């Protein structure tokens, strides 16, 4: 396994993704992971990430004792600069910032192993890479040679062959570095000598064995939300312990059209999982009467969920475990997470998150997986592709998509409009057969509790407005509105107005995030 130390780059998680794509297990930890813990982890190699700071004036310093562990180390960008400085070289701020596309001459093959993109007129090998740095290494530490350079960056890559220490000033983890994946795979498989044994079938066997060992003959409760993570967790745990698992599915009345039926059909009927469905719509609606503030609505829905879940699970007196669909990005202890915690714009009550008062032991079988691995696992466990590749849906559901006060009538109208929009997105495909649903990251309808005038047949109408929203994003922190074809928007609008009595106007949201957010509340 590989250890990645995070110095705070925006793209550190991509390093982990690339390593796992080579079927090698890796974990990402903060740069200041204590050396004893590193030793206990027992990495076959260490990768040092990039970061936004300058090494000569930053607190982001790892323990240099890691160079004595006798394992290969690869430093990327800041990671390389830190390595250079820690081993006695020198790093200075450059006169020019190098940002974006660059070409690097590979002047020695050690790390590159004959990987290159093109040949220069004079026969040198070039790599096409993505750079983002102001500082540069100006003096190599002892034992190192330059293995890659270009005019703007004389030390674009360096190596100490004897100790297997390598540095790249560019970012191999981003796709703009064309051969980046190959370079990283070469590092973990050939230089570090890891075996490509991290595969889904192996993972399922291991995970099943681990769950059985952890749980023994005790019983487990899981809050099923219909979302990807809790669904995959349920399928995996059920594979391991069958009827020792009971799922509690709380229908808060703010789900998408037919979602409750779909969840029950999938789990109870197809997979044979024990699922208790709690129809709590009336309770939730009751609690939300007169509440218009988005944060207040989130808190009420979150608290009511916990209440209902607790009551139901309290009836399952044999249960000793609470299972949750926590995934790796939720638990990564990274430099990024430490600084990001500071600004929370919305309180994202993860409706799966439950209090300690239940007195149950926690079972979190997806803790090691990234989202796309969770999806792959879901498909391998027999969940339908359409369910596993669904867009994310917020815990408070339609509660934050009905602006202001939530009412059952509004939710009913919104559900139908939303389903039509999603159906049109799924049915409209490009020349490669890829649907607009798959080309967008999240799409939904929003209910606006204002009435506008319309005309239908010979009559005047005075009805509600629905806004459609579709965004493209890789991390949900920033997002672009999706440039959907007008014909698709036209069809969705026509159908919503014709089929959903009570809505006579449809608008499309063309705001990016920032400054807008993805949800309207
Ligand atoms: P925003 O609206 O903040 O949304 O741009 C970013 C992502 O988070 C989801 N979201 C939520 N998820 N509980 C959740 O579980 C919430 O209260 C919540 N609010 C927003 C949103 O759907 C998008 O994917």
Boltz pocket constraint, residues with backbone or C-beta under 6 A from the ligand:
constraints:
  - pocket:
      binder: B
      contacts: [[A, 298], [A, 345], [A, 346], [A, 347], [A, 348], [A, 349], [A, 350], [A, 351], [A, 392], [A, 393], [A, 394], [A, 395], [A, 396], [A, 400], [A, 442], [A, 476], [A, 513], [A, 516], [A, 517], [A, 518], [A, 519], [A, 520], [A, 521]]
      max_distance: 6.0
